[in-house]
Amino acid sequence: MAQTSLFLMKPYLYQLRVDSKINSHSVCKMCSDFGTFENRLWEVIFELTLSLLFFSILLFDSLSLSARQSNVAVYAYNAEPILSWDPSVEYSNGVIVLNNIYETLLRYQPSTDQFTPILATRYSVSKDKLTWTFDIRKNVYFHDGALLDAEAVKFSIERTIQVGKDIAYIWNPVDDITVLSKFTVQFKLKYPAPLDLIVSCAYGAFILSPKAVISHFPDWLSEGNEAGTGPYILRRFKMGDFVVLSAFRNYWRGWKKNQFDQITIKRFSKSTTRKKLIETGDADITMSLSVSDFEALKNNQQVSVLLADSFMNLILFLNTEKPPLNNKNFRKAMSLVFPHEKVMQKIMKGYATPSHGPIPRGIWGHNSTINPLPYNINQAKQLILKSGIPKNNMRLVLTHLSGSENEQKISELFKDELKKIDIDLKIQGMSWESQWELAKNIKPENRQDFFIMKWWPDLVSPQSWLYNLYHSQKDINYNVSYLKSKVFDQLIDRADRLSLTNREKATRLIFQAQKYLLDEAVSIFIYDQKSVWAFQKSFKGFQNNPAYQNVVFFYDTYRETPLKDR
């Protein structure tokens, strides 16, 4: 892992180098009286001096990191590690970072359908399911030194509700939060809802220090600060690139000798790059490898590979507000030429299963009787004629996450099929942030035609898919089919209110909602995906939890020390 220490320091040292250049130019400006030649001479001397300092720092830091290499863990991630530092706002990749800085009242274990106490030690619920009471763990401290109590819980959840960003929807059932005592908090609900599942949500359920938030300016969190109780504190970061965390020594669960002191989560878009980092030992763990890269690592004696259950699926969204996809018949034609079988046989090769609607296996409301439209190019041509849309020089645009080999190959297969009906498909691999910004353009004609995206849950509930991806939205977020339907909205809203008291009826409503989506052909549901992990054999304690997709709970992990070093 000696090389890891060097590569970890590069972003930090590069920034130091850039800053140094700026300072040298400032010094030279003060010496302008000496003329152009003298200016450049001073500049060169100053640069050489700073270069010596730069390499001295590099040598020192690489040696100091090597000395404690067994306590440093590196997670090679496939996209931006985080989009917003505000835990009431972040609703994307940041799940992998924030779940190591902040904590929730409970943590859900889907394999056993049980909840692990985290910041709450116990809870009770009334017979009518409208009153939930939680006992808060004592002697827990935030990173700013403040004590966790019931007021902090009330403050955190009410703040997320008041901020009102998309993840706030999980708290829709909550009517009132009351502090009964210093370490007891009570929730009153508008209608029966699974509050234990809500308080364990991977997003939007984090508990913050009121003292830290209130004592700083309004954007203090979003500008790169944190106020959690979790095992790690934020050390430094570069948006879009990397995050470095260090151990919070006053963490309530205590520390053992072989746990990690420092965590680096860094973006490497290409699967081949992440595979190489695992092979060389420059990364401890990675995810979302292509099928070919995962297969290649199976024979590496120093690496463990894991193909695990997930609640993640891949969906192709059709822009229902932009011609020609605003025509239902044209959308159905696109579904009829999508090469489902080729995707499964040529690309996924057993690493995924065909989707049956938007809700993946393992989530209540999944309906295995829902099937995609069978491939039929002749019927697709007839529907295009029926749509009345001329195909002359038609070119459509599909965006996908750059670096995703699977998404690129799937897009290319789709392009080949569209050629057969005289439609040209332009494929654009983009960073997630850029892809998302394009999708949120206020003018439908300026957006993409197709948007391919993986989805994993916030709540382990069908609402995570149906509400977030298809419920009418005033401001565009993840509904990138741009569906606006009162019929659909009413179906899933009714199902949500019945989910705890009449699951059978709620399930029927969820089935109807999914049938509506297929009838309207607003999306093409491609596959339910397995979680693909690769990590060093010496990296121990990791457990996949599909309720927290892509999250490594680093406190639970450690480096196994070789026998000769014990």
C-alpha positions in Angstrom: 0.0 0.0 0.0 3.0 2.3 -0.2 1.8 3.6 -3.6 -1.6 4.5 -2.1 0.0 7.0 0.2 1.4 8.9 -2.8 -1.7 8.9 -4.8 -3.8 10.1 -1.8 -1.7 13.2 -1.4 -1.7 14.2 -5.1 -4.9 16.2 -5.2 -3.9 18.1 -2.0 -0.3 18.8 -3.2 -1.5 19.7 -6.7 -3.7 22.4 -5.2 -0.7 23.6 -3.1 1.3 23.9 -6.3 -1.4 25.9 -8.1 -1.7 28.2 -5.1 2.1 28.6 -5.1 2.0 29.7 -8.8 -0.5 32.4 -8.0 1.7 33.7 -5.1 4.8 33.8 -7.3 3.0 36.0 -9.9 1.9 38.3 -7.1 5.4 38.7 -5.9 6.7 39.5 -9.5 4.0 42.2 -9.9 5.5 44.0 -7.0 8.8 44.0 -8.7 7.6 45.4 -12.0 10.0 48.3 -11.9 12.9 45.9 -12.8 11.4 45.3 -16.3 10.3 42.2 -18.2 13.6 40.3 -18.0 14.0 40.9 -14.2 10.4 40.0 -13.7 10.9 36.6 -15.3 14.2 36.0 -13.4 12.4 36.7 -10.1 9.6 34.4 -11.2 11.9 31.5 -12.0 13.9 31.8 -8.8 10.6 31.9 -6.8 9.2 28.9 -8.7 12.4 26.8 -8.1 12.3 27.6 -4.4 8.6 26.6 -4.2 9.4 23.4 -6.2 12.0 22.3 -3.6 9.4 23.0 -0.9 6.8 21.1 -2.8 8.9 17.9 -3.2 10.0 18.1 0.4 6.4 18.1 1.5 5.6 15.2 -0.9 8.4 13.1 0.5 7.5 13.8 4.2 3.8 13.1 3.7 4.3 9.9 1.7 6.6 8.6 4.4 4.3 9.6 7.2 1.3 7.9 5.5 3.3 4.8 4.8 4.1 4.5 8.5 0.4 4.1 9.3 -0.7 2.5 6.0 -2.6 -0.3 7.8 -4.9 2.2 9.3 -5.8 4.0 6.0 -8.6 2.7 3.8 -9.3 3.8 0.2 -12.7 3.4 -1.6 -12.5 3.7 -5.4 -15.9 5.0 -6.4 -17.4 5.4 -9.9 -18.8 8.9 -9.7 -18.7 12.1 -7.7 -18.6 11.1 -4.0 -21.0 13.7 -2.9 -23.2 16.5 -4.5 -24.3 18.5 -1.4 -22.8 18.5 2.1 -26.2 19.5 3.7 -27.7 16.2 5.0 -31.2 17.7 4.6 -30.5 18.2 0.9 -28.1 15.5 -0.3 -30.1 12.9 -2.3 -27.6 11.1 -4.5 -24.1 9.7 -4.3 -23.4 11.3 -1.0 -25.1 8.4 0.8 -21.6 6.7 0.8 -20.0 9.6 2.6 -22.8 10.9 5.0 -23.5 7.5 6.5 -20.0 7.5 7.9 -20.3 11.1 9.3 -23.9 11.1 10.5 -26.1 8.5 12.2 -29.8 7.7 12.2 -32.0 6.5 15.1 -32.2 2.9 13.7 -30.5 0.9 10.9 -32.5 -1.5 8.8 -31.4 -5.0 8.0 -33.4 -6.3 5.0 -32.1 -9.9 5.2 -33.7 -10.3 8.6 -36.3 -7.6 8.4 -35.0 -6.3 11.7 -33.8 -2.9 13.0 -30.5 -2.3 14.8 -30.5 0.4 17.5 -28.1 3.2 16.7 -29.0 6.6 18.2 -32.2 5.2 19.7 -31.9 2.4 22.2 -35.6 1.3 22.0 -39.0 2.4 20.7 -42.7 1.7 21.1 -45.7 2.2 18.9 -49.4 2.7 19.8 -52.0 0.2 18.7 -53.4 2.6 16.1 -49.8 3.1 14.7 -50.1 6.9 15.1 -47.9 7.5 18.1 -44.2 6.4 18.1 -41.9 7.0 21.1 -38.1 6.7 21.0 -35.6 6.5 23.8 -32.4 8.3 22.8 -29.0 6.9 23.6 -27.2 8.7 26.4 -23.6 9.8 26.5 -23.3 10.4 22.7 -21.5 13.5 21.5 -21.6 15.4 18.3 -18.3 16.3 16.5 -18.6 19.8 17.9 -18.7 18.4 21.5 -22.4 19.0 22.1 -24.4 16.2 23.7 -27.0 14.3 21.8 -30.5 14.6 23.2 -34.2 14.5 22.2 -34.1 18.2 21.3 -31.4 17.4 18.7 -33.6 14.7 17.2 -36.6 17.0 16.9 -34.4 19.8 15.5 -32.9 17.6 12.8 -36.1 16.2 11.5 -38.0 19.4 11.6 -35.1 21.1 9.8 -35.2 18.5 6.9 -39.0 19.1 6.7 -38.6 22.9 6.6 -35.7 22.9 4.1 -38.3 21.1 1.9 -36.0 19.4 -0.6 -37.0 16.2 -2.3 -35.9 13.8 0.4 -38.3 15.6 2.8 -41.1 13.5 1.3 -40.2 10.6 3.7 -41.5 12.7 6.6 -44.9 13.4 5.0 -46.7 11.2 7.5 -45.4 13.2 10.5 -47.8 15.6 12.1 -45.9 16.6 15.2 -42.7 15.9 17.2 -42.7 16.4 20.9 -39.8 16.2 23.4 -41.1 14.3 26.4 -37.9 14.4 28.4 -34.2 15.0 27.8 -33.8 11.6 26.2 -37.3 10.7 25.0 -39.0 12.0 21.8 -42.5 11.3 20.5 -43.9 11.4 16.9 -47.5 11.9 16.1 -48.5 10.8 12.6 -51.3 12.0 10.3 -51.9 8.4 9.2 -50.4 5.0 10.0 -46.9 4.7 8.5 -43.8 2.6 9.2 -41.8 5.2 11.1 -39.1 2.7 12.1 -38.3 2.3 8.4 -38.4 6.1 7.9 -36.0 6.9 10.7 -33.6 4.3 9.4 -33.7 5.8 5.8 -30.4 6.1 4.0 -31.1 9.7 3.2 -32.8 12.6 5.1 -33.0 10.9 8.5 -29.6 12.0 9.9 -29.3 13.6 13.3 -27.4 16.9 13.4 -26.0 19.1 16.2 -28.4 22.1 16.7 -25.6 24.1 18.3 -23.3 23.7 15.2 -26.0 24.5 12.7 -27.6 27.5 14.6 -24.3 29.1 15.5 -23.1 29.4 11.9 -24.3 31.1 8.8 -27.2 29.5 6.8 -25.0 27.9 4.2 -22.4 26.6 6.6 -23.2 22.9 6.0 -23.6 23.1 2.2 -20.2 24.9 2.0 -18.4 21.8 3.3 -18.9 21.4 7.0 -20.6 18.8 9.1 -22.2 18.3 12.5 -22.7 14.6 13.0 -22.2 11.9 15.7 -20.8 9.3 13.4 -17.4 7.5 13.6 -15.7 9.8 11.1 -15.2 13.5 10.7 -14.6 15.5 7.5 -10.9 16.2 7.0 -10.8 17.6 3.5 -12.4 17.3 0.1 -12.5 18.4 -3.5 -16.0 18.5 -5.0 -16.4 16.1 -7.8 -13.2 14.3 -7.0 -12.4 13.0 -3.4 -13.3 13.1 0.3 -11.0 12.4 3.2 -12.4 11.4 6.6 -10.6 10.8 9.9 -11.6 9.0 13.0 -13.7 10.8 15.6 -11.9 9.8 18.8 -14.8 10.6 21.1 -17.2 8.2 19.2 -19.6 6.6 21.5 -18.9 3.0 20.4 -15.1 3.4 21.1 -12.2 2.2 19.0 -10.1 -0.9 18.5 -6.5 -1.0 17.4 -7.0 -2.4 13.9 -9.8 -0.1 12.8 -9.2 2.6 10.2 -7.9 6.1 11.2 -8.4 7.6 7.8 -10.8 7.0 4.9 -10.4 8.3 1.4 -13.3 8.0 -1.1 -12.1 9.0 -4.6 -13.7 9.1 -8.0 -12.5 6.9 -10.7 -15.1 6.8 -13.5 -13.7 3.9 -15.6 -14.3 0.4 -14.4 -10.9 -0.7 -15.8 -9.2 2.0 -13.7 -10.9 0.8 -10.5 -10.0 -2.8 -11.3 -6.3 -1.8 -11.7 -6.4 0.0 -8.4 -7.6 -3.2 -6.7 -5.0 -5.3 -8.5 -2.1 -3.0 -7.4 -3.4 -2.6 -3.9 -3.9 1.2 -4.3 -7.6 0.8 -3.4 -9.1 -1.4 -0.7 -12.6 -1.7 -2.1 -14.6 -0.8 -5.2 -18.0 -1.4 -6.7 -20.0 -1.3 -9.9 -17.3 -3.1 -12.0 -18.2 -4.2 -15.5 -18.9 -7.9 -16.0 -15.5 -8.4 -17.8 -13.5 -6.6 -15.0 -15.3 -8.5 -12.3 -14.6 -11.8 -14.0 -10.9 -10.9 -14.4 -10.6 -10.4 -10.6 -12.0 -13.7 -9.7 -8.7 -15.5 -10.1 -6.7 -12.9 -8.2 -5.5 -14.5 -4.9 -5.2 -11.2 -3.1 -8.7 -10.0 -3.9 -12.2 -11.0 -2.7 -15.1 -10.6 -5.0 -18.8 -10.4 -4.0 -21.9 -10.7 -6.1 -24.7 -9.6 -3.7 -28.4 -8.9 -3.6 -29.5 -5.4 -4.2 -32.6 -3.3 -4.6 -31.0 -1.5 -7.6 -32.3 -1.5 -11.1 -31.5 0.1 -14.5 -34.2 2.2 -16.2 -34.4 4.1 -19.5 -36.5 7.2 -19.1 -38.3 8.6 -22.2 -38.8 12.4 -22.4 -42.7 12.6 -22.6 -42.6 16.4 -23.0 -40.4 16.6 -26.1 -41.3 15.5 -29.6 -41.3 12.8 -30.9 -41.4 11.0 -27.5 -44.4 13.1 -26.4 -46.4 10.7 -28.6 -47.6 7.5 -26.9 -47.5 5.4 -30.1 -43.9 6.5 -30.8 -42.9 5.7 -27.2 -44.4 2.2 -27.5 -42.4 1.7 -30.8 -39.2 2.5 -28.8 -40.1 -0.2 -26.3 -40.8 -2.7 -29.0 -37.2 -2.4 -30.5 -35.4 -2.3 -27.2 -33.1 -5.5 -27.2 -33.8 -6.9 -23.8 -32.5 -10.4 -24.6 -29.3 -9.2 -26.2 -28.6 -7.0 -23.1 -29.0 -10.0 -20.8 -27.1 -12.5 -22.9 -24.3 -10.3 -24.4 -23.6 -7.8 -21.6 -24.9 -8.9 -18.2 -24.3 -12.6 -18.5 -26.0 -13.6 -15.3 -25.1 -10.6 -13.3 -28.7 -9.2 -13.5 -32.2 -10.4 -14.0 -34.8 -8.9 -16.4 -37.0 -6.3 -14.7 -40.7 -6.8 -14.2 -41.7 -3.2 -13.9 -40.1 -0.4 -11.9 -40.1 -2.2 -8.5 -37.2 -4.7 -8.1 -37.4 -8.1 -6.4 -37.4 -8.1 -2.6 -39.6 -4.9 -2.3 -43.2 -5.4 -1.5 -45.3 -4.4 -4.6 -43.0 -6.2 -7.0 -45.1 -7.9 -9.6 -43.4 -10.8 -11.5 -46.3 -11.0 -13.9 -45.4 -7.6 -15.5 -43.3 -8.1 -18.6 -41.8 -5.7 -21.1 -43.2 -5.5 -24.6 -41.7 -8.4 -26.7 -39.2 -7.4 -29.4 -41.2 -6.7 -32.6 -39.6 -4.5 -35.2 -42.6 -4.8 -37.7 -45.1 -3.7 -35.0 -42.8 -0.8 -34.1 -42.8 0.4 -37.7 -46.6 0.3 -37.8 -46.8 2.3 -34.5 -44.5 4.9 -35.9 -46.7 5.2 -39.0 -49.7 5.5 -36.7 -48.1 8.2 -34.7 -47.9 10.4 -37.8 -44.4 11.5 -37.0 -42.1 11.8 -40.1 -38.8 10.0 -39.7 -36.8 12.1 -42.1 -33.3 12.5 -40.7 -34.5 11.8 -37.2 -31.8 12.0 -34.5 -32.4 11.3 -30.9 -30.1 11.8 -27.9 -29.4 9.4 -25.1 -27.3 10.3 -22.0 -25.7 7.9 -19.6 -23.1 8.0 -16.8 -19.6 8.4 -18.3 -17.3 5.5 -17.4 -20.1 3.0 -17.2 -19.1 0.2 -19.6 -22.4 -1.6 -19.2 -24.5 1.5 -19.9 -22.4 2.4 -22.9 -22.7 -1.1 -24.4 -26.5 -1.2 -23.7 -26.8 2.2 -25.5 -24.9 0.9 -28.5 -27.2 -2.1 -28.8 -30.2 0.2 -28.7 -28.6 2.4 -31.3 -28.2 -0.6 -33.6 -31.8 -1.5 -33.3 -33.0 2.0 -33.9 -31.0 2.1 -37.1 -33.2 -0.6 -38.4 -36.2 1.8 -38.3 -34.2 4.7 -39.7 -33.6 6.5 -36.4 -30.1 7.8 -35.5 -29.2 7.7 -31.8 -26.5 10.0 -30.5 -25.0 8.6 -27.3 -23.5 11.0 -24.7 -21.6 9.7 -21.7 -21.7 12.5 -19.1 -20.7 13.0 -15.5 -23.7 12.5 -13.2 -23.9 16.2 -12.3 -23.8 17.2 -16.0 -26.4 14.6 -17.0 -28.7 15.7 -14.2 -28.4 19.4 -15.0 -29.2 18.7 -18.7 -32.3 16.8 -17.6 -33.5 19.7 -15.4 -33.3 22.3 -18.2 -36.4 24.4 -18.0 -37.0 24.0 -21.8 -38.1 20.5 -22.7 -36.7 20.8 -26.2 -33.2 21.4 -24.7 -33.2 18.2 -22.7 -32.2 14.7 -23.7 -34.6 12.2 -25.4 -33.5 9.2 -23.4 -32.0 9.2 -19.9 -30.5 5.9 -18.6 -30.1 5.7 -14.9 -29.7 3.3 -12.0 -32.0 3.7 -9.1 -31.6 2.4 -5.5 -33.9 3.1 -2.6 -34.0 5.8 0.1 -36.9 4.1 1.9 -37.1 0.3 1.3 -40.6 0.8 -0.1 -42.2 0.9 -3.5 -42.7 4.7 -2.9 -39.0 5.2 -3.4 -39.4 4.3 -7.1 -43.0 5.3 -7.8 -43.1 8.6 -5.9 -39.6 9.8 -6.7 -39.4 8.8 -10.3 -43.0 9.3 -11.6 -45.1 11.4 -9.2 -45.9 14.9 -10.6 -43.2 17.4 -9.6 -43.3 21.2 -9.7 -39.5 21.4 -9.9 -37.8 18.6 -11.8 -35.8 16.2 -9.8 -35.7 12.5 -10.6 -38.9 12.4 -12.6 -36.9 12.5 -15.9 -39.8 11.0 -17.9 -41.5 14.3 -16.9 -44.8 12.4 -16.2 -47.7 14.5 -14.8 -50.7 12.3 -14.1 -53.4 12.9 -11.5 -54.5 9.3 -12.0 -51.1 7.9 -11.2 -50.5 10.3 -8.3 -53.8 9.3 -6.7 -53.0 5.6 -7.0 -49.7 5.8 -5.2 -50.8 8.3 -2.6 -53.7 6.0 -1.6 -51.3 3.1 -1.4 -48.9 5.0 0.8 -51.7 5.7 3.4 -52.7 2.0 3.4 -49.3 0.4 3.4 -49.2 -0.3 7.2 -52.8 -1.1 7.9 -54.0 -2.8 4.7 -51.0 -4.1 2.8 -53.1 -6.3 0.5 -55.1 -3.3 -0.8 -52.1 -1.1 -1.0 -50.3 -3.8 -3.1 -53.3 -3.9 -5.5 -53.0 -0.1 -5.9 -49.3 -0.4 -6.5 -49.9 -3.0 -9.2 -52.4 -0.7 -10.9 -49.8 2.2 -10.8 -47.2 0.0 -12.5 -49.6 -1.1 -15.2 -50.3 2.5 -15.9 -46.6 3.2 -16.4 -46.3 0.3 -18.9 -49.5 1.3 -20.8 -48.1 4.9 -21.1 -44.6 3.6 -22.1 -42.9 6.3 -20.2 -39.9 4.1 -19.3 -38.1 1.0 -20.4 -37.4 -1.2 -17.4 -34.1 -3.0 -18.3 -32.9 -5.1 -15.4 -32.6 -5.6 -11.7 -28.9 -5.6 -10.9 -26.7 -7.5 -8.4 -24.3 -5.5 -6.3 -20.8 -6.1 -7.6 -17.9 -5.6 -5.1 -14.2 -6.2 -5.2 -11.9 -5.7 -2.2 -8.5 -6.7 -0.8 -8.4 -10.0 1.1 -6.9 -8.1 4.0 -10.0 -5.7 4.1 -12.3 -7.4 6.7 -15.7 -6.7 8.2 -17.5 -5.4 5.1 -21.1 -6.5 4.7 -23.4 -5.6 1.8 -26.6 -4.0 2.9 -29.0 -3.3 0.0 -30.9 -0.7 2.1 -27.8 1.4 1.9 -26.6 0.9 -1.6 -22.9 1.4 -2.2 -22.3 2.3 1.4 -19.3 0.9 3.2 -19.8 1.4 6.9 -16.1 1.8 7.6 -16.4 1.6 11.4 -17.3 -2.1 11.0 -14.2 -2.8 8.8 -10.6 -3.3 9.6 -7.2 -4.4 8.2 -6.2 -8.0 8.9 -2.6 -8.0 10.1 -0.4 -10.7 8.6 0.7 -13.3 11.1 4.4 -12.3 10.8 3.5 -8.7 11.9 1.3 -9.6 14.9 
